Amino acid sequence: MQVMSLPSSPVFQVYRMQPQLVTPARPTPREIKMLSDIDDQEGLRFQIPVIIACKNNPSMSNRKDPVPVIIREAISRALVYYYPLAGRLREGPNRKLMVDCNGEGVLFVEAKADVTLEQLGDAIRPPCPFLEGFLCDVPGSDGILGYPLLLFQVTILRCGGFILALRLNHTMCDAPGLVQFLNTVGEMAQGKDAPSIPPVWKREVLNARDPPRITCTHHEYEETIDYSDPSSAATATMVEQSFYFGPKEMKALKKHLPLHLSACSTFDLMTSCLWKCRTAALELHPKQVVRVSCLVNARGKGNNLHLPLGYYGNAFAYPAAVSEVKQLCESPLGYAVELVMKAKAEVNEEYMRSVADLMVLRGRPPYTSAGNFLVSDNRRTGLGEVNLGWGKPVFSGPPKALSNISFYVQHKKEKEDGILVSVCLPLWSMKRFQQELEKMTFQEIVENKNHTRVANVKSML
């Protein structure tokens, strides 16, 4: 049992059953499957949480089996088709990862909480203060090699709704791949015998070339000089807070741009703003090189990767825009926007091949950590459309930021569609970040006689 409460939040208890392993419903092939050279890079060797909140559905509630049993059995049946997810990772020469498809299973926890979805309100959105209650950290389960690749917790709420929280070993799937698996779970829960989109492994499609050759510039993996004091970073108290970008905020940001950039995407504009404000808030050395790495999905015809329908491995790159602190902070917002747009435009088939080759030639290095801010847009991954049998979720997506990684999720505020982004920063930087962000999103821009734009700051502090 775990008691959950925060100031101005509901106080409730979470009662958990003992964790159990869910194995495929039928015998599956016992074999070794190699991950791709995109999958097994150091930067993906971590566990990523996802939370899905569903309302009570009377048509499903009338079934003889309770929700956890329905979902557990659906997972078991889905694993027949996605049997590598029931295996365990092993590491070979040159740190190459492979899956031992041994059918040991995924972890599953059944729980109850004496709280309703209405009482939780926005607390299920990032940063979710109750994540520890809704996603059990089963002792000895959070490693990469030899550990379960998925952990699920289904928590039934007092209103009849429920929260499905999971933790995924990121080397196995990206967000579209996870969505494909969850859609299969939903189809099984609704009585289907087979997935509408059969899973395809074929990880060799994203392996390094022979011979490997790095043909593109990859700022996201470069070593850089770190001017920061490591002792202050080690002792810093980290805090997390979410920020909302709606039509008004985006309109204010666009007024900072020159006319030739006014048609830039919402992602480019928002990412550039956050990068600029975050850099200023951290008060880094003026000569420090900082980056913003943007997740770019490599699926689709435009990249010529010829990934088959049903491919559920990682298929993205994190190209980085690069600048010195002084120039980023002192330049107009358009400077950052142009850097972000240029970095994203680099991703094509050749770029992805070059990343895979770099992994093999350089021993699968991690993403650059010093001065690097990573952003992932989860609005179009399909997580919000996952139907486990209870209809469209109230919320579905990452429940928190991860150190220097922020996620964008769709958010409705007073019937207005916007974007919610959670940011993690040292306590001493968060107030400065808020101040910088308010300057950017609450400015009135006027045009003078020479048709140049001048900012008239209206402080909201």
HELIX and SHEET records of a PDB file:
HELIX    1   1 GLU A   42  LEU A   44  5                                   3    
HELIX    2   2 PRO A   58  SER A   61  1                                   4    
HELIX    3   3 VAL A   67  TYR A   81  1                                  15    
HELIX    4   4 TYR A   83  ALA A   86  5                                   4    
HELIX    5   5 PRO A   93  ARG A   95  5                                   3    
HELIX    6   6 LEU A  117  LEU A  120  1                                   4    
HELIX    7   7 GLY A  121  ILE A  124  5                                   4    
HELIX    8   8 LEU A  131  PHE A  134  1                                   4    
HELIX    9   9 ALA A  175  ALA A  189  1                                  15    
HELIX   10  10 ARG A  203  LEU A  206  5                                   4    
HELIX   11  11 HIS A  219  TYR A  221  5                                   3    
HELIX   12  12 PRO A  230  THR A  235  1                                   6    
HELIX   13  13 PRO A  247  LYS A  254  1                                   8    
HELIX   14  14 LEU A  259  LEU A  261  5                                   3    
HELIX   15  15 THR A  266  LEU A  282  1                                  17    
HELIX   16  16 LYS A  301  ASN A  303  5                                   3    
HELIX   17  17 VAL A  325  GLU A  330  1                                   6    
HELIX   18  18 LEU A  333  ALA A  345  1                                  13    
HELIX   19  19 GLU A  349  LEU A  361  1                                  13    
HELIX   20  20 LEU A  383  GLU A  385  5                                   3    
HELIX   21  21 LEU A  427  THR A  441  1                                  15    
SHEET    1   A 4 GLN A   2  MET A   4  0                                        
SHEET    2   A 4 PHE A  12  ARG A  16 -1                                        
SHEET    3   A 4 VAL A 106  ALA A 113 -1                                        
SHEET    4   A 4 GLN A  20  VAL A  22 -1                                        
SHEET    1   B 7 GLN A   2  MET A   4  0                                        
SHEET    2   B 7 PHE A  12  ARG A  16 -1                                        
SHEET    3   B 7 VAL A 106  ALA A 113 -1                                        
SHEET    4   B 7 LEU A 150  LEU A 157  1                                        
SHEET    5   B 7 PHE A 162  ASN A 169 -1                                        
SHEET    6   B 7 GLN A  47  CYS A  54 -1                                        
SHEET    7   B 7 PHE A 395  GLY A 397 -1                                        
SHEET    1   C 3 GLU A  31  MET A  34  0                                        
SHEET    2   C 3 LEU A  97  CYS A 101 -1                                        
SHEET    3   C 3 ARG A  88  GLU A  91 -1                                        
SHEET    1   D 6 MET A 238  PHE A 245  0                                        
SHEET    2   D 6 GLU A 416  PRO A 426 -1                                        
SHEET    3   D 6 ILE A 405  LYS A 413 -1                                        
SHEET    4   D 6 ASN A 372  ASP A 377  1                                        
SHEET    5   D 6 VAL A 289  CYS A 294  1                                        
SHEET    6   D 6 ALA A 320  GLU A 324 -1                                        
SHEET    1   E 2 VAL A 296  ASN A 297  0                                        
SHEET    2   E 2 PHE A 316  ALA A 317 -1                                        
SHEET    1   F 2 GLN A 443  GLU A 447  0                                        
SHEET    2   F 2 ARG A 453  VAL A 457 -1                                        
END                                                                             
